[in-house]
Every structure is written in structure tokens, then in C-alpha cells.
Amino acid sequence: MKAINLQEKHAGFTKQWHPHRIATVDNMQVLIAKLLGAFVWYSPSNEDELFQVLKETLYMQFRDRTKIVKEG
């Protein structure tokens, strides 16, 4: 398996809210996207999801709580 530099991949595109596939691991896609401002998009699916924040803070609002995901 080849290591991926997330900062390099992130710097390689400018379009926001558009996921880019950067790898496939065990038949699972690894996507990266740039986010800015508020965006309502999430709907539950049968897939597991992982969010890693590379810069700033992501506020994930659920019906009953808000989760704060800081960079790193």
C-alpha cells in the first residue's frame, strides 16, 4: 500500500463541496473534499463514514446535539 499525503491531495483542487476519490481500500472509497460555510446534505446510508478535519473546525449538527470536530 502506498502512503498518501492528504495536504498534497487537498492542495490539488479548488472546487468546494465536491468529493474527490483519492484511494480505494478493501473495496471502500477514500474521499476528500473542501468545505466552506453551512451545508445541509447528510442522509443516513448503509456506509460507515469517517471525517478528518485538516484545517479549522467542522460543526456536525444532529437532531439532538452538535459535535465539534477540530483539525487533526
Summary of the structure (lengths in Angstrom):
residues: 72
radius of gyration: 13.3
end to end distance: 22.3
largest distance: 39.7
contacts: 97
relative contact order: 0.18
helix: 8%
strand: 32%
